[in-house]
Amino acid sequence: MADVPPGYLAANTAWWESRRADQLALAHRQWAAAEPSWGVFGVPESEARILPDDVDGADVVELGCGTAYVSAWLARRGARPVGIDPTPGQLAIARRCQADFALGFPLVRAAAEQVPLADGRFDLAVSEYGAAIWADPYRWIPEAARLLRSGGRLVFLGTSTLLTLCLPDVDGPPAGDRLRRDHFGMHRFEWPDEPTVEFHLGHGDWIRLFRSSGFEVEDLIELRPAAGAGTGYSFVTSEWARRWPGEEAWVLRRAGGP
């Protein structure tokens, strides 16, 4: 892969750097959680079943780790995680949490599209949002495949294709029951009131990308929150997300293993 950083990386990194102040308390809550929980409604892992049943001794890379709470969850289960993120402020919070919770693992400042680690080093790659929506999938999915051993798994969670199609502008009302944008041609999204760039694909484009990168699809997990579940985000309500999947997790296996 070329060494030239993607053009959207600076804007996304600057935006996350600007959120340093509001991330520390959230990171502490996530690091302190007794059980992993996923997405904007915090669906518990015991219901979502996103992670492998046994990660003890597994080499794991978290792509777009942010404050690295997913890596912390995995480390407590016996995994050997490495957190990857391009934002200095997010990594600074992760290091503070490592000290506060006496739980250490490597953190590397790098983009998920260009990870400075060896081929075939990991058994599991994971992203909750992070690379899943902030990195171009046509760059980071092949990079994840490069980092994984044969038979290794990639698990990532982000906004569902359906919710993306129903979303109004970022500062508008929550998603409703009407499609607001085209399905065909989904890829790069620049919201009017945000300086960031997100990436979302339709399911067909995802599957073709996975196959071309050497992955086989094992599962597509559509999260459903509990009735009345709360969230700090305004773009979707629990009532909406209980009728239609607002978030989805892909579970993939790199071909060539058992």
N, C-alpha and C positions, 0 to 999 in steps of 0.2 A: 504494500500500500504506500502511496506517496506520503512524504513527510510534511506536506503543506497542510496546515490546519484548515478544516472546513470554515467557510465564511461566517456561518451562523454561530460558531462556538464562542466568539468574543461577546456577542450580545447576550447569549444565554448565561455565560459565566458571570458577566457584570450584573445581571438581574439577580442571580442567586447570591452573589456577593453582597448586594444591597439588602438582602433579607437576613443578614447574620444576626441582628439583634432579636428577631422574633423566633429564631430557630432553636436557641439553647434550651428553653423550657420544654418545647415540644420534644427535642432530642432526649432530654432526661426522662420524660414520661415513656418514650418508646424503648429506651435502654432498660428502664426499670420493669417493663412489662413481664409478667410471669409466663405469658404465652404469646407467640407471634400473632399479629393481626394485620389484615391487609386492606389497602385501599382507603378511600375517604370516609367510609363508614366503619372501619375497623372490624371487618369480618374475621372471627378467630380462626386460627389454623386448624383447630379441631373440627370445624365445619367446612372450611375451604379445601383442605387437603392439597395444598399446592406444593409443599416441599416433599422430597423423598422421605420415606419412613425412617431410614437410617443414614445419618450423615457423619457418624463417628469415624474419624480418621480421614474424611474426604478433604481434598484440596479444592477450595471454593474461591471464585473470583466474583466480587460484586461490582457490576458495571454501572457507573453513575451512583456511587454509594451515598452521596450526600453526607449526612451525619453518621452513617455506617451502623444504624440500628439493626438492619437485617443481618449484617455480618456478626453483630453481637449476639443475636438470637442463635445463629448457627454455631458460633464459637462455644456457647454454653451447651450445645448438643454434641460437642466433641469434634466439630469440623475445624479445619485450618484455613480461615478466610484471609483474603487480601482485598482491601477496599480500593477502588479506583474512582477518582473524581477530579475534574479540572478546576474546582473552585476552592481557593485557599481558605476562605472563611468557613466553608462546610467542613473541610478537613481539620481546621483548628478546633471546631466544636467536637468533632469525633475524637480528637486526641484528648480534649478535656474530659469527655465522657469515659474514655479509656482509663484515665487517671482516677476519676471519681468512682468508677465501678471496679477498679483493679482487674481489668480485662484487656489484655494487649494483643494486637495482631498488626501486620503491616498495612500501612496506608500509603498509596502512591498517587501523586498528583499527575494525572494524565487524562486524556479524553478516551471514552470507550471506543472511539473509532481508530485510535492509534495507541495501543497498550504496549509499553516497553517491556514485555515479558515474553518468555520463550514459548514456542509452539508446543502444544500438547501437554501443558503443565497441569491442567485442572480436570477434576471429575465433574464439577458442577459450576455453571455460570448462572447468576441470578440478578434480576433487576426489578425493583418495585418502583414504577415510574422511572426516574433516573434516565438511563440510556433508552428505556422503553419508549419514551415520548420525546426526549430532548436531543436525541442523536439520530442522524439519518439512518434508517434501517438498512439501506443499500450499502452503507459503510460498516455499521457496527455488527450486524448479523454475521457477515463473513468473518469479521474479526473475532467474534465469540467462537465461531467454528474453529478458527486457527488455534485458539487458546485451549480448546478442549481435547482430551484424549478420545480415541475411538470408543464409542459407547457412552461418552459423557453426556450430561444433560444440560440444556438451557431452559430456564424457567423465568418468564418475565410477565409483569402485570402492568397494564395501563388502561387508559380510557377505551371503552368499547367502540367498535366501528359504528354501532347504532347511535350511541350517545353523541359521538362526534358529528354525525349527520343531523342530529336534532338540536345541537347547541346554538343558542343565540350568540351575539357578540359577548365578549368576556364580562362586561359590566352590565349586561342586559338581564332580563328575568331568567329564572331557571329553565332548563329544557322542558319543552312541552311535547304534545303528541303529534307534532307535524315535522316532516323533514324540511330542513332549512338550507341544505347545500347538496351539491351533486355527489353521488357515490363514485362515478367514474372519474378517474384522474386524481383521486386522493393521494396526497403525499406530504407536501409542505404547507403548513398553516401559519399565517401571521395574523394575529388578532389585532383589531384596530386600536385598542387601548393598552396593549402590552408591547414592550420592545423585544419580546422573545419570539423564537421560532419553534414550533412543535411539528411532530411527524406522526401521521396516522395513515394506515393503509386499509383497503378493503380485504376481506378474507381471502379472496382468490389471489390477490397480489401477494399477501403474506405467504400463502402456501407455495406459490411459485418461487418466491425468494428463499424460503426454507429449503426446498428441494435443490435449487441451484447452489446452495451453500453447503449441501451435504447433510441436511437434517431430515429426520422423519418425525412426523407429528404423532405424539402419544396421547395428548388430551388438549381440549380447549375448555377451561373452567370459567363459567359465567357466574360472577359473584352476585348474591342476593342478600341484602342487609336484613337484619331483624326489623320487625314492624316498629316504627317510631325511632329508629336509630338516628342519632344526631351526627352532624358533620359541621366543620368550620367553614366549608365551602358553599358558595351560593349558587353554583351552576346546576346543581341537581338536588332533588329532594329524595328522601327515602321512599316516599310514595311512588315516585317515578321508577326508582331503581328496584322496587319490588314487583313492578309490572314488566319491566324490560331490563336487560342486562346493561348496567352502566359501566361496568369494569369487567375485563376478561384477562385470564392468564393462560398463556400458551406454555405447554410442556413438550419439549422436543428432545430427541435423542440424536446425537451425532452418529451417523452410519459407520459401520465397521466393527462395532463391539458386540458383546453378548446381549 
